Amino acid sequence: MAGNMRIIVFYSLVALSFGKDMISSLPAKRAKGCSIEGDIAFVVDSSGSIGQNNWKTQLRFIEELVRGFVVGPNDVHIALITYSTGYKVEFHLKEYETKEEVLARIRDVNYTGGSTETHKGIRMMRVGIFNPRNPQGPRTGIPHVGIVVTDGFSDNPNATVKQARLAKTENIIMFAVGIGSETRFEELIDIATRPKEQHVFHVGDFDALASIQEVILQEICNALCPNNWTARGGKCYYVSSTALSYAEAGQRCVDLHYSATLATAKTKIEYKTITKMIYTKTGYNFSYYIGLDNERSGGADFIFADNSTSVLYSEWISEVPSGQRQGCVMLDKTHSFMWDVTECSVSLPFVCEIDKTRRT
């Protein structure tokens, strides 16, 4: 299936116990710099245990999440499925192009009642909403996210787990939000993309949903790449067109996204990923800074932009120049982007990264 899909289930930020499992409390962070491009499908429980009043609260929760995104043709697309006894596609990804239209449509979604056939909702998300043959479906090369919301365990747990696993193999990012004491924690984990600590949330009742809105929004933003960035191997990369000093380049990365650094290129795969993106953009016309220097150590050990010092992989032009030259590492255009050291005051274009596995 086309696209870059993943499934995420959220852990609660409030301390709640599921038997022996305890979820620890963490401070909520406001979503910063959340200018992302993605196709997001809500898969929402409409079973009989919810009731009309809680249904309205649940819809308000979804509305507030949607308010946190830039909704538009080149930004975020939203779809919504409800499930109870069966499922209903309320609207598709390309059905509404503005946030106002999406919010108005969410407010009009009817409560049905019935059983909890979660597997049917997840399946329709897979084969319907994210079907590349659907003319109102997903965009090519755009991350796909599924957010499952439920107040209880599914009628057919085995089928639910099967559909969730299929979704994950199709690269859908799934978020599952559990509400109330009837939720089975193990099922939420089975629905979710790993790591579970970033993807499973639970609250004690519907009124508590408001307390986790900002954190859920932050996790979605962390899972996707900002506009004009490229997703590769668990990281987001940005290849600049501007030449700056090493310190200015590092600050520019932070200005672009609060958790970004200069790209570290710690493995051969990361190095080849970065150099391929640069070559595709400019050929061998410019040298580029990566996030590695020995300026901070006075010419001794090289330190990556994330402050780690273990350089297990390198692409030096010659032997590692530690102790020979003090400065900052560039991908040298005259040597097919192999590593060399230059003075940190030299202005060069640069590559930024957001490491989505590194918690901030």
Beta strands, then each sheet from edge to edge (+ up, - down):
strand 1: 4-7
strand 2: 16-18
strand 3: 21-23
strand 4: 38-45
strand 5: 76-83
strand 6: 87-91
strand 7: 143-150
strand 8: 173-179
strand 9: 200-203
strand 10: 230-232
strand 11: 235-239
strand 12: 261-262
strand 13: 288-293
strand 14: 303-304
strand 15: 328-332
strand 16: 338-342
strand 17: 351-355
sheet 1: 1+ 7+ 4+ 5+ 6-
sheet 2: 1+ 7+ 8+ 9+
sheet 3: 2+ 3-
sheet 4: 10+ 11- 17+ 12-
sheet 5: 14+ 13- 15+ 16-
end
